[in-house]
Amino acid sequence: MPDKVIDFDSRKHAHVFKRKEAKVDALRQAFRLARGEADKSVAPSKSKKSKKSRKK
């Protein structure tokens, strides 16, 4: 029988970390909504016009 070592802790650690990050993201979003801030996941449009006056 081959001596294969299976490491369950490394897989479990990655899974637990992802779950914790999801909780933190949910809390951040909830606080942003509670403060009335705009949704940060939507990128603002980058096609803003320059306010500089042009010389003719």
Order of alpha helices (4+ residues) and beta strands (2+ residues): alpha
